[in-house]
Amino acid sequence: MSSFLVHPLTLRLVSVVIAFGTWEYLGRIPISPAFPTFLETMSALWGMLMDGSMISVYPATFQPLLIGLIISSILGIACGVFMGLNHKAEWFGAPVFIVLQSAPLAALIPLLTFAYGIGLTSKIITVCIMSMPVIVLNAYTAVRHTPTSMIEMGESYLGSRRQIIMKIIIPAASPVIYAGLRLGAAMGFIGAILAELLITPTGIGDLITYNQSIAEYDKMYAAIFSIMVFAVLFIEILERTEYIFFRPDKRVTQ
């Protein structure tokens, strides 16, 4: 019984129940006329799923999101690994990405709109500038902190530079690189929604702003809730693939 109570799935379920219960309680007080209860939001979500208004907007949201995440993952991991292996690249690139990670990048969105218009390109770039810094810095940190003893062991067995990188450094760094991908994906979802709210109202961002403008707050929160669910599921899938391909020792406990 005690093992069931401390099982990760049980703890997750309890945390979800507490969060939704708190949401329902605060909505019934209410803390604001613009804050619906959890049940009202779920009812609105069901209605939007049934009439197709929710499903129809997601292709417009997922297109820049997926393209941006693919570009950010490929370029981000490549840049991070290269910076970790090359000191000159580290000196040049690390300060740039550290500044990008700490800067309020949402303030750059109007500049992107001015430079690239209100089309797909601006939205993809927004996703990239939100997600790439954290992917790059995680990959860079993972490579730089590969245990020196493992590298020296590879050199003692006369391993070539390429063999040491591919068979020692990359496998040792992969858990942290994958953590960076999960964080980058979360930032990518934020970037995609920011692009739809600040560049041009399309996709789920259009649904949010429209329902806000007509004071349909239950539908507005339903749209926000749906994108949060998609983000959580996407990150969970990334985590599961990490356990399958890179950390099989963790499968039993997850």
N, C-alpha and C positions, 0 to 999 in steps of 0.2 A: 504493500500500500504506500509506504514512504517513497519507494522508487517511482511510483506513478505520479505522486504529487510533485516531485522534483524533476520529472521528465521534461525535456525542452519543449515538446509539443503541448504538454499540460500548462506550462508556464506561459507559453505564447497565447494559448486559448484564454487563460485567465486575464492576461493583459488586454486582449482584445475586448473581452466582456466588460472589464472595468472602464476601458476607454469609451465604448459605445454606451454603457450605462451612464457615465458622466455626461456624455453628449445629450442623451435623452433627458436627464435631470436638468441640465442647464437650459435646454430648450423649453422645458415646461415651466421654469420659474416666471417668465423668461428673462435672460440677461439682455436681450435686445429683440425688438420686433423683426429684425432682419436675420435672426438666428433660429431656424426651424429645429424641431426635434429630430432625433435619429429616425424614428418611424415615419415621419412625414417625408424625410429625405429619401428613404428607401421606397416609399410609395411613389414618389415622383420619379425615381430612377426606374422602377418597374414600368411605369406608364411611358416613359421616354424610350425604353427598350421595346415595348410593344408597338408603339406607333412608328418606330424606325428613326426617330429624330436623333437618338444617341448614336446608333450604329453608323448612320450615314456620314457623320462628321469625322470619324476616326481615320479614314484613308488620308484625308488632307493633313492630319496631325502626324501620322506615322511616316509619311513620305520624307519630310525633312529630318525627322528624328532618326530614322534608320540610316539614311544616307550619311547624316552627320556623325552618328556613332560609329559607323564602319570606317569612315575617313579618320576620325579621331583615334580609334583603336589601332589601326594600322600605322598611321604616322606617329601617334603618341608612343606606342611601344618601341618603334624603330628609333625615334629620337631619344627616348629615355635610355635604351640599351646602349646606343652610340655614345651618349654623354657619360654613361657609367664606365665605358671602356676607354674613352679618350679624354685625357685631361684638358686638352685645348677646347674640345667641344663642351666640356663641363664648364670651363671658365666663361665661355661665350653664351651658352644656352641656359644654364641654371638660373642666373639672375633674371633673365627674361621671363621664364616660366614662373619663378617665385613671385615676381611682380604681377603677372597675369592672374595667378591664383588668389592673391590678396586684394587686387584692385576691384572696385565695383564695376564689373564688366557690363552690367545692364545699362550703364550710362553710355556705352559705346553703340548701343543699338540704333539711336537716331543717326549716328554717323554712317553706320552700315546702310541704313535706308537711303541716306543722301547719296552714297557712293554706288550702291548696287540696285536701288529701287525697292519695290515692295513685293518682289517675286520670290521664287523658291531659293535663289542664291543667297539672299540675305538671311533667310531662316536657317539654311544649312550652316552658314558661317556662324550664326548665333549659337547653334548647338555645339559647333566645334570649339568656339572660344570659351564656352562654359565647361565643356567636358575634357578637352585636351590637356590643360595644365595639370590636373590631378593625375591623369594617366601617365603623362611624361614624368612627373616628379616621383611617382611611386615606382615606375620602372627603373628610373635612374638610381633611386635609393636602394632598391632591391639588388641591383647589379653591384653597386659600390660596396654593399655590406655582405657580399659573398664571403664566407669564411676563408681566410688566407690559408689555413691549413689544407683545405680541399684543393685550392689552386696549386699549392706547393706539392701536394701528393700527385696531381696530374702531371706537373712538370718533372717530378722524380721518375715517373713512368715514361718519360720522353714523349708526352702528348704534345701535339702541335697546338698552335694558338687557336686554330679553328676547332679542334677537338675539345680543348679546355672550355671554350665558350659554349659550344653546343651541348656538351655532355656533363659539364659541371656548373658553369655560371648560370646558364638559362634555367636548367631544372631547379637549382637552388633558389633562384629568384622568382620562380613562377607563382608561388602563393601570394607574395606581395604584389606582383604584377596583376594577378587576378583580383586582388582587393582593390587595386587602382581602377580596374575595369568596372567593378561594381559601383565604386564612388563616381567614376566618370559617367556611367549610365544614369545614375541619379541626377547628376548635374545636367546631363543631356535632356532629361525630361523637363527640368526647370527651364532650360534654354528654349526648348520647343514651345512651351506655354508662354514664356515671355515674348517670344517672337510673334505669336498669334495675338497677344494682348497689345503689343507696342508697335508692331510693323503693320500688319493688316489683319482684321478680324476674320479668320478662317478656322475651320476645324473645331476642336473642343474649346479653344479660346473664344471663338465667335459665340458658341453656345453659352459660355459663362457671361460674357458681356451683354448679350441680348437679354438673358433672363434677369440680369441685374438691372438693366434699364427699364424693364417692365415690372419690377418688384416681385418676380416669381422666384423668391429666395430658396424655396425647397428644390426647384429645378437647378438653380445655380449651384447649390451645395451638392446636388446629385452629380452634376458634371464634374465638379472638383473631386468628389469621392471616387468617381469612375477612373479618372486619370491616376489617382493615387493607388488604386487597386492594380491597374496595369503596371505601374512603376514597381510596386512591391513584387508582383508576380515575375516580372522581367528580371529583377535583381535576384530573386529566389532561384530562377532557372540558371542564371550565371553561377550562383553559388553551388548548385547541384552539379553542374558540369565540372566545376573545379574539383569537387570531391571524387567524381568519377574518373577524371583523367589525370589529376595531379596529386590528389591526396586520398588514395584508397583506404588509408589507415583510419580515416575519419568517418567512413560510411556507416560503421556500426553504431556510432554514438549520435548520428544525426537523424 
